[in-house]
Each structure stands twice: as C-alpha cells, then as structure tokens.
Amino acid sequence: MIHFVDLKVQYESIKEEVDYAMLEVIKETAFIKGKYVEKFENDFVEKYGVKHCISTANGTDAIYIVLKMLGIGSGDEVITTAHSWISTSETITQAGAKPVFVDTDEYYTINASKIEEKINSKTKAIIPVHLYGQACEMDKIMEIAKRYNLFVIEDCAQAHFAEYNGKKVGTFGIAATFSFYPGKNLGAYGDAGAIMTNEDDLAMKCRMYSNHGALKKHYHEIEGINSRLDGLQAAILSVKLKYIDEWNRKRLNNALIYNDLLSNIQQVRIPRIRKNSKHIFHVYSIQVERREELREFLHQNGIETQIHYPTMLPFMPAYKYLNLKYEDFPNAYHYQDKILSLPMYPELTESKILFIINKIKEFYFKKE
Ligand SMILES: *Cc1c(COP(=O)(O)O)cnc(C)c1O
C-alpha cells in the first residue's frame, strides 16, 4: 500500500523530540498561548526573516482576520484564483466582501494577466494562492496592486518557504497567511495557522482581534474572536520547523524523479516549474487522459491518489449565486477533469515512485 501522505513515518523519525516537547507543555500546563506559543512565533519569524508572526487556530481564520483588520467588508471586492481550497474565498465572504475569481495559468496559480480586467472601484485586495507549493507570478501581481492601490494578502497555506526570484513567498504582500493543518508541508497534530506581516499596526490589530479584542487580559478594546494557537501544537511546530528545509528538499527531489520518468508518457502532462522559483511540492499533480480509469487502476494496485480539486471554486454550488460561466475560466474548467495528485511526502522512497510510474506505464501501454 502506498499512501497519499504518510504522517506516521515522519512521526517515527522525530518521535523522541516530539514526545518530549509535548510532555513539557503538559507538565507546565502551558495549554493556550503562553511560552511555547511565543517560542514558535519567534522561531517562525526568525527563520522567515519577517517582523511579526501572529499564530491562529487555523489557516482559514488567519485569512479572515487579516481581511477584517485591513478594513475589508461590505461593498468591497477581493480578487482571488478559481483554483484553490474554499478557505481562500469563503473568508472573503465571511468578512462581508464579494469574491471575484480569476482563471489559472499553466502553473495552476492565478493568471496574473487576467487580473486587471476584474478590477473596478470596489476592488480592495488580491489574494494570490501559492498553490501546490509553487509561487504565483509575484512581480506582475505586485505591479498591478501598486498601480491600483490594492492590498496583497498571500495565501501560503501550501507553500511554507517556497521562493520567487530568490525571495520567500509571504514576504511580497502586506500580509501572508499560513496553515499548519497536519497534511501541510509544515503540519501540526491538529488545526493551527498563522499570519505574518512586517506592518506593526496590522500585526497589533490581528493579535488583538484573534484574542477576543484584547492585548491584555480583560481589556477588550474591540470585540474579536477566539482564534488562538495552543501550546501543544506550538511545541510540535517548533520541533518540526528544524526539519522543514530538509523535508522541502526531499519533496522537490521526489517531484524531479516523477517529472523525469513521466515526461515521455504521451498521455501524461507533468507539472511545470516556474523559472526563478523554488517549488516545494506540497502537491504533485499531473494531467492525464482517462483519469477515472487510471485512478481506479492505481487504487487496485494499492496506490492512493487524490484530486486537488474536483470542482473549481467558481463552479461550486456555494457560488451559484454569482452566475459564473465555464467559458470564463477555460483553464480551471479544463484542469478539473484532468488533474490527478500522486503520492507525495518527504519520506516517499525512490522505489515506491518507480513502482507508481511503472503502474502508470502499464495502464497506458498494456491496456490500450
Ligand atoms: C489548507 C488551506 C487553507 C486553510 O487552512 P486550514 O488550516 O485548514 O484552515 C487555506 N488556503 C489553502 C490554499 C489551503 O490549502
């Protein structure tokens, strides 16, 4: 059996450190916020090279909090990609604004040259998503944002430490949001998330809002929400942060093996890597012919696969009220029936990758 992700092998490799860290938190009953949360925030800030990290209960809240604290709400529009997890767009609605979708490019990220036509007087922000672990075309996006005076909030949930032109994703816009959902490249053992920014005032507001509108206990300057990181998750994340570069490197290496050996199969399109960028392959997704049949064949051979995502955001029932048309999102519409995500995690061995590739070849060459 080859799992899609295997969090058990990773746990085994750092078991001693993680178990020790968790016991410390319990012994000190540092459960909500407290010293381990502070430590993780500092560790993350230091490794990322930014000024502020505000931890949150999950990555979805992180986006919502930033939107709210930037003053985005009723009557505003926020531009984002058609191809993402629903957190990116549902938080725009939660803040009171309207999500405006843009089609994807051939790298599965927002098509930067299609952004401008969606901008109007209501537009306040752009949320580029560094999908699958690959940076969006950030120079173009930042240039447009500057020209129209829009905020850029980078959704880095799938791209911790990915880079564009030698600069880390999350350091281009006014703020960046992260998810540490267990399956993400940097994953906790439960829900967890963070906001990152260099802006002192925005950082202060986000910290306050995420903790019931109070910076100091019982001093509620505004009404906020309860979206805090807990000590156990923070302690685990501090341990795992030490390994993230190595894990990201292994993912990229695995992707390059896949790319090399799948490139000569006519029915398969391998993922493209943007020039001058560091892809960290949160997801390794190919485009294939006869996807459902291939998926079933791989399943029968003990290989788990997934689809990210089977329905692109504009076509979801949740957005039916926007009356969006397939023709307006030709790439996203095309991809949703072709994409297939193959097993990808740092500990995935070369022999397992070879087994998967051989099964894909067997499917197309022997069965056709
Ligand atoms: C996972 C994810 C989120 C949300 O993170 P949670 O921690 O699950 O709330 C947001 N955006 C994208 C693109 C994601 O993949």
The ligand as a Tripos MOL2 file, in Angstrom:
@<TRIPOS>MOLECULE
LIG
   15    15     1     0     0
SMALL
NO_CHARGES

@<TRIPOS>ATOM
      1 C1         -5.2530   24.3380    3.8940 C.3       1 LIG1
      2 C2         -5.5480   25.6080    3.2050 C.ar      1 LIG1
      3 C3         -6.1480   26.7030    3.8370 C.ar      1 LIG1
      4 C4         -6.7810   26.6470    5.2030 C.3       1 LIG1
      5 O1         -6.0950   26.1140    6.1950 O.3       1 LIG1
      6 P1         -6.8040   25.4310    7.4670 P.3       1 LIG1
      7 O2         -5.6790   25.4240    8.4430 O.co2     1 LIG1
      8 O3         -7.2350   24.0700    7.0590 O.co2     1 LIG1
      9 O4         -7.9250   26.2880    7.9010 O.co2     1 LIG1
     10 C5         -6.2690   27.8870    3.1510 C.ar      1 LIG1
     11 N1         -5.8650   28.0050    1.8780 N.ar      1 LIG1
     12 C6         -5.3130   26.9730    1.2100 C.ar      1 LIG1
     13 C7         -4.8780   27.1690   -0.2000 C.3       1 LIG1
     14 C8         -5.1470   25.7330    1.8360 C.ar      1 LIG1
     15 O5         -4.6260   24.7180    1.1540 O.3       1 LIG1
@<TRIPOS>BOND
     1     1     2 1
     2     2     3 ar
     3     2    14 ar
     4     3     4 1
     5     3    10 ar
     6     4     5 1
     7     5     6 1
     8     6     7 2
     9     6     8 1
    10     6     9 1
    11    10    11 ar
    12    11    12 ar
    13    12    13 1
    14    12    14 ar
    15    14    15 1
@<TRIPOS>SUBSTRUCTURE
     1 LIG1         1 GROUP 0 **** ****
